[in-house]
């Protein structure tokens, strides 16, 4: 560091700088489209990786945009979609 005196004087000091890890978002592998017959349970395996060191615990959940009635059991692998009810409706006409 340097002051603004006359003459300018400086001082130095050594220090140790520790850079901690920055949390990186996990990456969910592509699940792809699925087709099942009516009344058939949809099952799939969701895989994700976490490049943080040490690796963080990953928890699988459905977000608020999931279809009504859809649930997963995040404690099991593969993940089981327990209930899904969806009804196709014809488009509205004016």
C-alpha positions in Angstrom: 0.0 0.0 0.0 1.1 3.5 -0.6 0.2 6.7 1.2 -0.2 10.2 -0.2 2.5 11.8 2.0 5.7 13.5 0.8 7.6 11.5 0.0 5.0 8.7 -0.6 5.8 5.7 1.7 4.8 2.1 1.1 4.3 -1.0 3.2 3.9 -4.6 2.2 2.7 -7.7 4.0 2.4 -11.4 2.9 -0.9 -13.2 3.3 -2.5 -16.5 2.5 -5.6 -16.4 0.2 -7.9 -19.4 0.3 -10.4 -19.6 -2.6 -13.4 -21.6 -1.7 -15.4 -23.5 -4.2 -18.3 -21.8 -6.0 -21.5 -23.9 -6.1 -22.2 -25.2 -9.6 -25.7 -26.2 -10.8 -26.3 -30.0 -11.2 -26.8 -31.3 -14.7 -29.9 -33.5 -15.4 -29.4 -36.0 -18.2 -32.0 -35.9 -21.0 -35.1 -38.0 -20.1 -36.6 -37.9 -23.6 -40.2 -38.3 -24.7 -42.2 -41.3 -23.3 -45.4 -43.0 -24.6 -47.5 -45.3 -22.5 -50.9 -46.9 -22.9 -53.8 -45.7 -20.8 -53.8 -47.2 -17.3 -50.1 -48.1 -17.5 -47.6 -46.8 -15.0 -44.9 -44.6 -16.4 -41.5 -45.3 -15.0 -38.1 -43.8 -15.9 -34.7 -43.3 -14.4 -33.6 -39.7 -14.0 -29.8 -39.3 -13.8 -28.0 -36.2 -12.7 -24.4 -35.2 -12.0 -22.9 -32.7 -9.6 -19.4 -31.4 -10.4 -19.0 -29.7 -7.0 -16.2 -31.1 -4.8 -17.4 -32.5 -2.5 -20.4 -33.5 -4.5 -23.7 -32.1 -3.1 -26.7 -34.4 -2.3 -29.2 -34.3 -5.2 -32.9 -34.4 -4.5 -35.4 -35.1 -7.3 -38.8 -33.2 -7.1 -41.5 -32.0 -9.5 -41.8 -28.2 -9.9 -45.0 -26.2 -9.7 -45.5 -26.6 -13.5 -46.0 -30.3 -13.3 -49.3 -31.8 -14.5 -52.0 -31.9 -11.9 -52.0 -35.3 -10.1 -48.4 -36.1 -11.0 -46.2 -37.3 -8.2 -42.8 -38.9 -7.9 -41.2 -41.0 -5.2 -37.8 -39.3 -4.9 -36.4 -41.9 -2.6 -36.5 -44.7 -5.2 -34.5 -45.3 -8.3 -35.8 -45.6 -10.9 -38.2 -42.8 -10.3 -41.8 -43.8 -10.4 -44.5 -41.5 -11.7 -47.2 -42.6 -9.3 -50.3 -40.8 -10.7 -50.8 -38.9 -13.9 -54.2 -38.0 -15.2 -54.5 -36.1 -18.4 -57.4 -35.6 -20.8 -57.0 -34.5 -24.4 -59.6 -32.0 -25.3 -60.5 -30.8 -28.8 -59.4 -27.2 -29.7 -61.9 -24.5 -29.1 -63.7 -22.9 -32.1 -64.8 -19.4 -32.2 
